[in-house]
Every structure is written in C-alpha cells, then in structure tokens.
Amino acid sequence: LQVGFPALYMTGAGTTASRLGMADLGIAHLSDMKDHAEMIANLDPYGPPLIADMDTGYGGPLIVDKAVKAYIRAGVAGFHIEDQIQNKR
C-alpha cells in the first residue's frame, strides 16, 4: 500500500459515521471501534502504523484494560483516551 503517509489516524467521529451512520455521540461500542481499527490495520500489515481513537476507554479500569488489549490484538500501534467522564458535548 503506497500512501505516502508516516501514520494513519482513525477518528471516533469517522468510525461512527461510516459504520453506524450516526453522529459521534458516544454510542459506538468497543467492538465497533476495535473492528474498524482491525480492518484498517490489516489493509497492509507492513504499512504505516495506525493511531486510533479509544473514546473514554469504554468504562472503568477493568474495561479500559480490556480495550487496550483488544486494540493491541487488532494491530493498533497507538491510541488516545479522552478524559471526559460525562457524555460527549
């Protein structure tokens, strides 16, 4: 895959819009985001690394741990977790 980018970035808004056909209002589940990340990461296993949005981690510490491990297994090279505790604006 010759894209010419040093990395790819998967947004929560883009994932929610393309997979669920809805605005990014915190309705995407871990499985939705992980599946989309896995699809992108596996387009070319030797291609640019994928950085993915992990929203707020999908729950408490145990769920965040589960999410991190799921993203790693999916082939995500990096991610960010928002520090919001309430629903999205």
C-alpha positions in Angstrom: 0.0 0.0 0.0 1.8 3.1 -1.2 0.1 6.0 0.5 3.0 8.2 1.4 1.9 8.9 5.0 4.1 8.2 8.0 1.0 7.1 10.0 -2.8 6.6 9.8 -5.3 8.0 12.2 -8.8 6.5 12.9 -11.3 9.0 14.4 -14.2 8.2 16.5 -16.4 10.5 14.5 -15.4 9.0 11.2 -15.8 5.5 12.5 -19.3 6.2 14.0 -20.4 7.9 10.8 -19.1 5.3 8.4 -20.0 2.2 10.4 -23.2 3.3 12.2 -24.4 6.1 10.0 -24.7 8.4 13.1 -23.1 11.4 14.7 -20.3 10.7 17.3 -22.5 10.9 20.4 -20.7 8.2 22.4 -22.9 5.4 21.0 -20.1 3.4 19.4 -19.1 0.3 21.5 -15.6 -1.1 22.0 -16.4 -3.8 19.4 -17.4 -1.2 16.8 -14.2 0.8 17.2 -11.9 -2.3 17.6 -13.4 -3.9 14.5 -12.9 -0.8 12.4 -9.4 -0.4 13.7 -8.6 -4.0 12.9 -9.9 -3.6 9.3 -7.7 -0.5 8.7 -4.6 -2.0 10.4 -4.9 -5.2 8.3 -5.1 -3.4 5.0 -1.3 -3.7 4.9 0.4 -5.3 7.9 3.7 -3.7 6.7 2.1 -0.3 6.0 2.0 2.8 8.1 1.2 2.4 11.8 -2.4 3.1 12.9 -3.2 5.5 15.7 -6.8 5.1 16.9 -9.4 7.0 19.0 -10.4 5.0 22.1 -13.0 7.5 23.2 -13.1 7.4 27.0 -11.9 3.8 27.3 -15.5 2.4 27.4 -15.8 2.1 31.2 -13.8 1.7 34.4 -10.2 0.4 34.8 -11.0 -3.2 34.0 -12.8 -2.3 30.8 -10.0 0.1 29.8 -7.6 -2.8 30.3 -9.7 -5.0 28.1 -10.0 -2.2 25.4 -6.2 -1.6 25.4 -5.6 -5.4 24.9 -8.2 -5.6 22.2 -6.7 -2.6 20.3 -3.2 -4.2 20.5 -4.5 -7.5 19.2 -6.3 -5.6 16.4 -2.9 -4.2 15.3 -3.2 -0.7 16.5 0.2 0.9 17.1 -1.1 3.7 19.3 -4.3 5.3 20.7 -5.6 8.1 22.8 -8.2 8.0 25.5 -10.3 11.1 26.3 -10.5 12.2 29.9 -14.2 13.1 29.8 -16.4 11.5 32.4 -19.8 12.7 31.0 -21.4 12.1 27.7 -20.0 13.9 24.7 -21.0 17.6 24.2 
